Amino acid sequence: MLKEKKRIYAKLRRIDSKEHQYSYQLQELKELYYALDRRKYFTRYEDDLMKRYVKKIHVVSRDQVVFELTSGLKLAERVMV
């Protein structure tokens, strides 16, 4: 019985940790959405947004980059020169 109780507890902790992770990601995405919603277009680099929401930038080619957000979402964008 004690062994089963430990296994169930371990499973509950894994589920709880995943829910916490998804909850954090959802909150991050909501904040980003509202931050972006207040702006019409991005015509220049905005340091505060980049520092807050972007974890990494991957250069795929001369005309494409992928923004890896702190929430885990990856956004591919074309670079227009």
DRENSE-498829 format. One record per residue (C-alpha): y, z, x; residue in one letter. Coordinates in Angstrom, 3 decimals, always signed. Each point is the difference from the previous one (the first is absolute). Example, Ala and Ser with C-alpha at 12.3 -4.5 7.8 and 13.67 -1.06 7.14 Angstrom:
BEGIN
<r><north>-4.500</north><up>+7.800</up><east>+12.300</east><tidren>A</tidren></r>
<r><north>+3.440</north><up>-0.660</up><east>+1.370</east><tidren>S</tidren></r>
END
This chain:
BEGIN
<r><north>+0.000</north><up>+0.000</up><east>+0.000</east><tidren>M</tidren></r>
<r><north>+2.425</north><up>+0.847</up><east>+2.796</east><tidren>L</tidren></r>
<r><north>-0.718</north><up>-3.341</up><east>+1.692</east><tidren>K</tidren></r>
<r><north>+0.786</north><up>-1.912</up><east>-3.218</east><tidren>E</tidren></r>
<r><north>+3.167</north><up>+2.007</up><east>-0.499</east><tidren>K</tidren></r>
<r><north>+1.176</north><up>-0.936</up><east>+3.522</east><tidren>K</tidren></r>
<r><north>-0.754</north><up>-3.690</up><east>-0.588</east><tidren>R</tidren></r>
<r><north>+1.881</north><up>+0.001</up><east>-3.300</east><tidren>I</tidren></r>
<r><north>+2.940</north><up>+1.792</up><east>+1.609</east><tidren>Y</tidren></r>
<r><north>+0.080</north><up>-2.532</up><east>+2.859</east><tidren>A</tidren></r>
<r><north>-0.051</north><up>-2.875</up><east>-2.491</east><tidren>K</tidren></r>
<r><north>+2.818</north><up>+1.544</up><east>-2.018</east><tidren>L</tidren></r>
<r><north>+2.095</north><up>+0.371</up><east>+3.179</east><tidren>R</tidren></r>
<r><north>-0.551</north><up>-3.689</up><east>+0.845</east><tidren>R</tidren></r>
<r><north>+1.025</north><up>-1.054</up><east>-3.501</east><tidren>I</tidren></r>
<r><north>+3.015</north><up>+2.310</up><east>+0.053</east><tidren>D</tidren></r>
<r><north>+1.095</north><up>-1.346</up><east>+3.380</east><tidren>S</tidren></r>
<r><north>-0.249</north><up>-3.611</up><east>-1.245</east><tidren>K</tidren></r>
<r><north>+1.985</north><up>+0.853</up><east>-3.135</east><tidren>E</tidren></r>
<r><north>+2.626</north><up>+1.681</up><east>+2.166</east><tidren>H</tidren></r>
<r><north>+0.172</north><up>-3.090</up><east>+2.226</east><tidren>Q</tidren></r>
<r><north>+0.375</north><up>-2.315</up><east>-3.011</east><tidren>Y</tidren></r>
<r><north>+2.594</north><up>+2.302</up><east>-1.526</east><tidren>S</tidren></r>
<r><north>+1.996</north><up>-0.089</up><east>+3.257</east><tidren>Y</tidren></r>
<r><north>-0.272</north><up>-3.803</up><east>+0.175</east><tidren>Q</tidren></r>
<r><north>+1.087</north><up>-0.368</up><east>-3.608</east><tidren>L</tidren></r>
<r><north>+3.004</north><up>+2.261</up><east>+0.552</east><tidren>Q</tidren></r>
<r><north>+0.986</north><up>-1.960</up><east>+3.137</east><tidren>E</tidren></r>
<r><north>-0.246</north><up>-3.305</up><east>-1.867</east><tidren>L</tidren></r>
<r><north>+2.069</north><up>+1.313</up><east>-2.917</east><tidren>K</tidren></r>
<r><north>+2.731</north><up>+1.154</up><east>+2.386</east><tidren>E</tidren></r>
<r><north>-0.030</north><up>-3.368</up><east>+1.771</east><tidren>L</tidren></r>
<r><north>+0.128</north><up>-1.872</up><east>-3.304</east><tidren>Y</tidren></r>
<r><north>+3.071</north><up>+1.918</up><east>-1.148</east><tidren>Y</tidren></r>
<r><north>+1.674</north><up>-0.400</up><east>+3.401</east><tidren>A</tidren></r>
<r><north>-0.578</north><up>-3.756</up><east>-0.142</east><tidren>L</tidren></r>
<r><north>+0.964</north><up>-0.239</up><east>-3.649</east><tidren>D</tidren></r>
<r><north>+3.513</north><up>+1.199</up><east>+0.853</east><tidren>R</tidren></r>
<r><north>+0.513</north><up>-2.985</up><east>+2.322</east><tidren>R</tidren></r>
<r><north>+0.136</north><up>-3.663</up><east>-0.995</east><tidren>K</tidren></r>
<r><north>-0.690</north><up>-1.685</up><east>+3.323</east><tidren>Y</tidren></r>
<r><north>-0.648</north><up>+0.986</up><east>+3.572</east><tidren>F</tidren></r>
<r><north>+2.265</north><up>-2.003</up><east>+2.241</east><tidren>T</tidren></r>
<r><north>-0.025</north><up>+2.376</up><east>+2.945</east><tidren>R</tidren></r>
<r><north>-2.172</north><up>+2.641</up><east>+1.636</east><tidren>Y</tidren></r>
<r><north>+0.238</north><up>+3.410</up><east>-1.681</east><tidren>E</tidren></r>
<r><north>-0.996</north><up>+2.726</up><east>+2.422</east><tidren>D</tidren></r>
<r><north>-0.372</north><up>+2.799</up><east>-2.562</east><tidren>D</tidren></r>
<r><north>-2.461</north><up>-1.983</up><east>-2.135</east><tidren>L</tidren></r>
<r><north>-2.024</north><up>-1.172</up><east>+2.972</east><tidren>M</tidren></r>
<r><north>-0.328</north><up>+3.482</up><east>+1.487</east><tidren>K</tidren></r>
<r><north>-0.935</north><up>+1.547</up><east>-3.347</east><tidren>R</tidren></r>
<r><north>-2.539</north><up>-2.516</up><east>-1.307</east><tidren>Y</tidren></r>
<r><north>-1.289</north><up>-2.246</up><east>+2.820</east><tidren>V</tidren></r>
<r><north>-2.738</north><up>+1.253</up><east>+2.292</east><tidren>K</tidren></r>
<r><north>-0.594</north><up>-3.213</up><east>+1.997</east><tidren>K</tidren></r>
<r><north>+1.096</north><up>-3.617</up><east>+0.109</east><tidren>I</tidren></r>
<r><north>-2.623</north><up>-2.572</up><east>+0.977</east><tidren>H</tidren></r>
<r><north>+1.247</north><up>-3.395</up><east>+1.166</east><tidren>V</tidren></r>
<r><north>-2.513</north><up>-2.545</up><east>-1.278</east><tidren>V</tidren></r>
<r><north>+1.860</north><up>-3.140</up><east>+1.041</east><tidren>S</tidren></r>
<r><north>+3.511</north><up>-1.306</up><east>+0.606</east><tidren>R</tidren></r>
<r><north>+0.642</north><up>-0.077</up><east>-3.706</east><tidren>D</tidren></r>
<r><north>-2.123</north><up>+2.839</up><east>-1.386</east><tidren>Q</tidren></r>
<r><north>-0.067</north><up>+3.785</up><east>+0.422</east><tidren>V</tidren></r>
<r><north>-2.008</north><up>+2.709</up><east>-1.715</east><tidren>V</tidren></r>
<r><north>+1.639</north><up>+3.319</up><east>-0.804</east><tidren>F</tidren></r>
<r><north>-2.450</north><up>+2.896</up><east>-0.035</east><tidren>E</tidren></r>
<r><north>+1.555</north><up>+2.674</up><east>-2.171</east><tidren>L</tidren></r>
<r><north>-0.425</north><up>+3.748</up><east>+0.307</east><tidren>T</tidren></r>
<r><north>-1.895</north><up>-0.127</up><east>-3.311</east><tidren>S</tidren></r>
<r><north>-2.633</north><up>-2.285</up><east>+1.551</east><tidren>G</tidren></r>
<r><north>+1.126</north><up>-3.104</up><east>-1.871</east><tidren>L</tidren></r>
<r><north>+0.400</north><up>-3.176</up><east>+2.103</east><tidren>K</tidren></r>
<r><north>+2.631</north><up>-2.556</up><east>-0.964</east><tidren>L</tidren></r>
<r><north>-0.020</north><up>-3.483</up><east>+1.535</east><tidren>A</tidren></r>
<r><north>+3.409</north><up>-1.641</up><east>+0.190</east><tidren>E</tidren></r>
<r><north>+1.280</north><up>-3.369</up><east>+1.151</east><tidren>R</tidren></r>
<r><north>+2.825</north><up>+0.092</up><east>+2.505</east><tidren>V</tidren></r>
<r><north>+2.774</north><up>-2.452</up><east>-0.762</east><tidren>M</tidren></r>
<r><north>+2.176</north><up>-0.977</up><east>+2.924</east><tidren>V</tidren></r>
END
